């Protein structure tokens, strides 16, 4: 399984990155909301398109790991 390319989100503090990933998975936040959260929390300006690209790769990895998880019987 290949690793996605490093993004500016990968360089964020672990706590901020974790929150961003939760925001992506929750589907309650727009990419604009996430960009504003990153700017306000980490002081970094990350474009909505960069967040979109990260989200696509992140969701793909989440889906792949779910498929590879053992079944609970």
C-alpha positions in Angstrom: 0.0 0.0 0.0 1.5 3.4 -1.0 1.7 6.3 1.2 0.1 9.6 0.1 2.4 12.5 -0.5 3.2 14.8 2.4 1.0 17.9 2.6 1.1 21.0 4.6 -1.5 19.4 6.9 1.0 16.6 7.6 3.3 19.3 9.0 0.8 20.7 11.5 1.0 20.0 15.2 -0.4 16.5 15.9 -3.4 17.8 17.9 -4.4 20.3 15.2 -4.0 17.6 12.5 -6.1 15.2 14.5 -8.9 17.8 14.9 -8.7 18.6 11.1 -9.1 14.9 10.3 -12.1 14.7 12.7 -13.6 17.7 11.0 -13.1 16.0 7.6 -14.7 12.8 8.7 -17.6 14.5 10.4 -18.9 16.1 7.1 -20.2 19.0 9.3 -17.5 21.4 8.2 -16.7 23.0 4.8 -13.1 23.2 3.6 -13.4 26.9 4.3 -14.3 26.2 7.9 -11.3 23.9 8.2 -9.0 26.5 6.6 -10.2 29.1 9.1 -9.7 26.7 12.0 -6.1 26.0 10.9 -5.4 29.7 10.4 -6.9 30.6 13.8 -5.3 27.7 15.7 -2.0 27.2 14.0 -1.4 30.5 12.2 -1.0 28.8 8.9 -2.8 29.8 5.7 -3.7 26.5 3.9 -5.9 26.7 0.7 -9.2 25.0 0.5 -7.9 23.1 -2.5 -5.0 21.7 -0.4 -7.5 20.7 2.3 -9.6 19.0 -0.4 -6.6 17.0 -1.8 -5.7 16.0 1.7 -9.3 14.9 2.5 -9.4 12.8 -0.6 -6.2 11.0 0.3 -7.2 10.7 4.0 -10.7 9.3 3.2 -9.1 6.8 0.8 -6.7 5.6 3.4 -9.6 5.4 6.0 -11.6 3.3 3.6 -8.7 1.0 2.7 -7.9 0.4 6.4 -11.6 -0.4 7.1 -11.5 -3.0 4.3 -8.3 -4.6 5.7 -9.6 -4.7 9.3 -10.4 -8.2 10.6 -14.0 -9.1 11.0 -15.4 -9.2 14.5 -17.2 -12.6 14.6 
